[in-house]
Every structure is written in C-alpha cells, then in structure tokens.
Amino acid sequence: MSPHPGRKGATPPALPSDHEGHRSRLLERFDQAGLTGFADHEVLEMLLFFIRPRIDTKPIAKALLREFHDLPGVFAASPDRLTAIPGVKKATTQFLAFLRDLSGRILQKKAYGSTPTISQASDLVAYLGGTMANLPVEQFRAIFVDNANRILKDEPLSIGTEDQTAVYPRQVMQRALAVHATGIIVAHNHPSGALRPSPADLEITRRLDAAAQALELRLLDHVILGREGAGYFSFREHGLLP
C-alpha cells in the first residue's frame, strides 16, 4: 500500500505531465544555447528546479521578480524578505546566497589570481565588489597584507544587521599578528547604499588606527562599499587617516 500523502515518508505527488514537458523544454534550450534568450523569470524558474523539484516553480520565480524587480535584487534580498514570498523556503535562501558568493569568488580569482595586490582603494573595491556589494546585511572584512601590499588573508570578522555590525580592534590586531601581516585594510558595506561614514564608523577607524600604531602595524585604509555601481568611500582618500 502506498504511504498516505499526509504522513511522514509519503511520496510527493508527481508534477503534471504538461509541466514536466515545459521543464524539459527549458532544460533543452539551456543545453543548446546557455541562457541566451531566457527571460529573468525563466532563469529563476530553472534555478528553483534544483531545490524544489516536485513543484511548479514559475509562480515563485515571478513573485520574486515582482517583489525585488530584477535578478540582482533577488540575490541581494535578505533571507527574511525572501521567505516572506509564498513557496520560498530556507533551502531556497541558502541556495541563492551560495550562488551569489560562489560567483563573487570566481570573479575574484579570475581577476586577481591567487596573490592579489592592493595598491589603492579602487583596487580593493574591484577585489571585494563581487562578494560584498549586494550583501543584504552589513559585513566587516579585514584584509591583511605584507610589505608589498600582497594579500595574505582576507577574512569576514563580523556580520551584522541591515545598518550596523560590531567590530573589535583587539580581534583585528590578533588576526594580523597571527598571519604575520604588516598592514591592514578594513572594509564594510552599507546595504542602504549610503556612502558617508557614520559616527560609529569614524570612531572604530580611530580606534583601529591607534591599535595598529601601538603594534607598529599599518592601517592602510578603511573603505565603505555601497550597492553595486554606487561607488565607495575611502577614509584615506578623504584625509581621515594619517
């Protein structure tokens, strides 16, 4: 006897044959020409195939685009906002976050190889933009470099909310010493898109600079990134670091 559909262990109902045909046609188009000619809702629909294989994902894809307008908006949305869309589960938010971070890492590796060098703020923005520009919450990163400004370690040290994150200078200095860095660059994003530093940003930069000087380390810059295409704010370029 087949399991009762409402009980644990029940086999999910099969997709209607007409939708199975639609799904097969989309996959065949992709096999032949990649995403050329695909509408955004079809791209999302296909992505959702892999985590929601037993349901029609087109309504979810269209609902996501109605709420977030385009693909960058969907990938930048916070998990809480995503799961407010009917049919979007935690696995969906994790999958989208994984793809966003993976694409950023691939672009980073292609552009800079295994030992990138940061000479100025624009280099840092190009290096971090793919991974930080569209994050839904604030993230504070520390990039530890050697005497030639080659990156030794790039680490997210704190993840916060949509408008703040906690940073501890002692934690940053401990990591710098642990990786034998001589210089530190810190960066965080403003999901709101605003680039001007807050009073808290100014204060943490002052404390980080004082802690670095006490250990004879260089705080090379603190950079704030806005959303993709919104630009950046460099404390050094604005004369806020000695």
LOMARVEX-66354 format. One record per residue (C-alpha): x, y, z. Coordinates in nm, 2 decimals, padded with zeros to 4 digits, always signed. Layout:
<pts>
PT       u       v       w
PT       X       Y       Z
...
</pts>
This chain:
<pts>
PT       u       v       w
PT  +00.00  +00.00  +00.00
PT  +00.14  +00.34  -00.09
PT  +00.20  +00.59  +00.20
PT  -00.07  +00.83  +00.30
PT  +00.01  +01.17  +00.14
PT  -00.02  +01.35  +00.47
PT  +00.21  +01.12  +00.67
PT  +00.59  +01.12  +00.71
PT  +00.76  +00.92  +00.44
PT  +00.48  +01.00  +00.18
PT  +00.59  +01.03  -00.18
PT  +00.53  +01.38  -00.31
PT  +00.28  +01.40  -00.60
PT  +00.44  +01.39  -00.94
PT  +00.44  +01.71  -01.15
PT  +00.16  +01.73  -01.41
PT  +00.28  +01.60  -01.74
PT  +00.23  +01.93  -01.91
PT  +00.47  +02.10  -01.66
PT  +00.72  +01.82  -01.70
PT  +00.72  +01.89  -02.07
PT  +00.77  +02.26  -02.00
PT  +01.06  +02.19  -01.77
PT  +01.22  +01.96  -02.02
PT  +01.19  +02.22  -02.30
PT  +01.36  +02.48  -02.08
PT  +01.65  +02.25  -02.00
PT  +01.68  +02.16  -02.36
PT  +01.70  +02.53  -02.46
PT  +01.97  +02.57  -02.20
PT  +02.17  +02.27  -02.32
PT  +02.16  +02.42  -02.68
PT  +02.24  +02.79  -02.61
PT  +02.30  +02.85  -02.24
PT  +02.09  +03.14  -02.10
PT  +02.08  +03.32  -02.43
PT  +01.72  +03.43  -02.49
PT  +01.60  +03.34  -02.14
PT  +01.38  +03.59  -01.96
PT  +01.47  +03.66  -01.59
PT  +01.17  +03.47  -01.46
PT  +01.28  +03.16  -01.67
PT  +01.63  +03.19  -01.52
PT  +01.49  +03.19  -01.17
PT  +01.25  +02.92  -01.25
PT  +01.53  +02.69  -01.37
PT  +01.74  +02.77  -01.06
PT  +01.45  +02.67  -00.84
PT  +01.41  +02.34  -01.03
PT  +01.71  +02.21  -00.84
PT  +01.59  +02.28  -00.49
PT  +01.21  +02.25  -00.54
PT  +01.20  +01.96  -00.79
PT  +00.84  +01.85  -00.72
PT  +00.66  +02.17  -00.77
PT  +00.59  +02.43  -01.05
PT  +00.85  +02.70  -00.97
PT  +00.73  +02.95  -01.23
PT  +00.48  +03.13  -00.99
PT  +00.76  +03.16  -00.72
PT  +01.00  +03.30  -00.98
PT  +00.75  +03.56  -01.10
PT  +00.66  +03.65  -00.74
PT  +01.03  +03.71  -00.66
PT  +01.07  +03.94  -00.95
PT  +00.76  +04.13  -00.87
PT  +00.89  +04.20  -00.52
PT  +01.26  +04.25  -00.59
PT  +01.23  +04.38  -00.96
PT  +01.53  +04.20  -01.11
PT  +01.79  +03.93  -01.06
PT  +02.04  +04.15  -00.87
PT  +01.75  +04.25  -00.64
PT  +01.66  +03.89  -00.57
PT  +02.02  +03.78  -00.50
PT  +02.07  +04.09  -00.27
PT  +01.75  +04.03  -00.07
PT  +01.77  +03.92  +00.29
PT  +01.65  +03.57  +00.40
PT  +01.37  +03.72  +00.59
PT  +01.24  +03.92  +00.29
PT  +01.28  +03.62  +00.06
PT  +01.09  +03.38  +00.29
PT  +00.80  +03.62  +00.30
PT  +00.73  +03.52  -00.06
PT  +00.50  +03.21  -00.07
PT  +00.68  +02.90  -00.16
PT  +01.03  +03.03  -00.07
PT  +01.18  +02.81  +00.20
PT  +01.51  +02.83  +00.39
PT  +01.68  +02.60  +00.14
PT  +01.60  +02.85  -00.13
PT  +01.76  +03.14  +00.05
PT  +02.07  +02.93  +00.13
PT  +02.10  +02.82  -00.24
PT  +02.07  +03.18  -00.36
PT  +02.33  +03.30  -00.11
PT  +02.56  +03.02  -00.21
PT  +02.54  +03.11  -00.58
PT  +02.59  +03.48  -00.50
PT  +02.91  +03.41  -00.30
PT  +03.04  +03.15  -00.54
PT  +03.01  +03.38  -00.84
PT  +03.19  +03.66  -00.65
PT  +03.47  +03.42  -00.56
PT  +03.51  +03.30  -00.92
PT  +03.52  +03.66  -01.05
PT  +03.78  +03.75  -00.78
PT  +04.00  +03.46  -00.87
PT  +03.98  +03.53  -01.24
PT  +04.06  +03.90  -01.20
PT  +04.34  +03.87  -00.94
PT  +04.47  +03.52  -00.93
PT  +04.60  +03.36  -00.60
PT  +04.81  +03.66  -00.47
PT  +04.63  +03.99  -00.55
PT  +04.80  +04.32  -00.46
PT  +04.60  +04.62  -00.32
PT  +04.77  +04.95  -00.41
PT  +04.48  +05.19  -00.37
PT  +04.11  +05.20  -00.26
PT  +03.99  +05.13  -00.62
PT  +04.18  +04.80  -00.62
PT  +04.01  +04.70  -00.30
PT  +03.67  +04.79  -00.44
PT  +03.73  +04.59  -00.75
PT  +03.85  +04.29  -00.54
PT  +03.56  +04.29  -00.29
PT  +03.28  +04.43  -00.51
PT  +03.17  +04.09  -00.63
PT  +03.13  +03.95  -00.29
PT  +03.02  +04.25  -00.08
PT  +02.83  +04.50  -00.29
PT  +02.50  +04.32  -00.28
PT  +02.50  +04.17  +00.06
PT  +02.17  +04.22  +00.24
PT  +02.34  +04.29  +00.58
PT  +02.65  +04.48  +00.69
PT  +02.97  +04.27  +00.68
PT  +03.30  +04.39  +00.82
PT  +03.61  +04.24  +00.65
PT  +03.98  +04.27  +00.73
PT  +04.24  +04.22  +00.46
PT  +04.59  +04.15  +00.59
PT  +04.88  +04.24  +00.36
PT  +05.26  +04.21  +00.36
PT  +05.52  +04.49  +00.30
PT  +05.44  +04.48  -00.08
PT  +05.06  +04.50  -00.01
PT  +05.01  +04.15  -00.13
PT  +04.71  +03.99  +00.04
PT  +04.80  +03.73  +00.30
PT  +04.45  +03.67  +00.43
PT  +04.10  +03.81  +00.36
PT  +03.85  +03.74  +00.64
PT  +03.50  +03.84  +00.73
PT  +03.53  +03.93  +01.10
PT  +03.17  +04.04  +01.17
PT  +02.83  +04.01  +01.02
PT  +02.56  +04.24  +01.15
PT  +02.22  +04.37  +01.05
PT  +02.10  +04.59  +00.77
PT  +02.25  +04.90  +00.93
PT  +02.53  +04.80  +01.17
PT  +02.79  +04.55  +01.26
PT  +03.01  +04.50  +01.57
PT  +03.39  +04.54  +01.53
PT  +03.66  +04.48  +01.80
PT  +04.01  +04.62  +01.73
PT  +04.17  +04.36  +01.95
PT  +04.02  +04.08  +01.73
PT  +04.16  +04.26  +01.42
PT  +04.51  +04.30  +01.57
PT  +04.52  +03.94  +01.69
PT  +04.45  +03.81  +01.34
PT  +04.71  +04.05  +01.19
PT  +04.98  +03.92  +01.42
PT  +04.87  +03.56  +01.36
PT  +04.91  +03.58  +00.98
PT  +05.24  +03.79  +01.01
PT  +05.08  +04.09  +00.84
PT  +05.25  +04.43  +00.83
PT  +04.95  +04.61  +00.70
PT  +04.57  +04.60  +00.74
PT  +04.29  +04.72  +00.52
PT  +03.94  +04.71  +00.66
PT  +03.61  +04.74  +00.46
PT  +03.24  +04.72  +00.53
PT  +02.93  +04.76  +00.32
PT  +02.63  +04.98  +00.36
PT  +02.33  +04.78  +00.23
PT  +02.13  +05.11  +00.22
PT  +02.36  +05.24  -00.05
PT  +02.47  +05.54  +00.16
PT  +02.84  +05.60  +00.15
PT  +02.90  +05.87  +00.41
PT  +03.06  +05.72  +00.73
PT  +02.85  +05.72  +01.04
PT  +02.98  +05.85  +01.38
PT  +03.04  +05.48  +01.47
PT  +03.24  +05.43  +01.15
PT  +03.46  +05.73  +01.24
PT  +03.51  +05.60  +01.60
PT  +03.60  +05.25  +01.50
PT  +03.85  +05.37  +01.24
PT  +04.02  +05.59  +01.51
PT  +04.04  +05.30  +01.75
PT  +04.18  +05.06  +01.48
PT  +04.44  +05.31  +01.38
PT  +04.55  +05.37  +01.74
PT  +04.57  +04.99  +01.80
PT  +04.77  +04.93  +01.48
PT  +05.02  +05.21  +01.56
PT  +05.08  +05.06  +01.90
PT  +05.18  +04.74  +01.74
PT  +05.38  +04.91  +01.46
PT  +05.13  +04.79  +01.20
PT  +04.99  +05.00  +00.92
PT  +04.62  +05.07  +00.89
PT  +04.62  +05.14  +00.52
PT  +04.26  +05.23  +00.47
PT  +03.90  +05.18  +00.57
PT  +03.67  +05.16  +00.28
PT  +03.29  +05.17  +00.28
PT  +03.12  +05.00  -00.02
PT  +02.77  +05.09  -00.14
PT  +02.55  +04.87  -00.35
PT  +02.69  +04.76  -00.69
PT  +02.76  +05.06  -00.90
PT  +02.71  +05.31  -00.61
PT  +03.08  +05.37  -00.56
PT  +03.28  +05.38  -00.24
PT  +03.41  +05.60  +00.04
PT  +03.78  +05.58  +00.13
PT  +03.89  +05.72  +00.47
PT  +04.24  +05.77  +00.34
PT  +04.14  +05.94  +00.02
PT  +03.92  +06.18  +00.23
PT  +04.21  +06.26  +00.47
PT  +04.06  +06.08  +00.76
PT  +04.37  +05.86  +00.82
PT  +04.72  +05.99  +00.88
</pts>
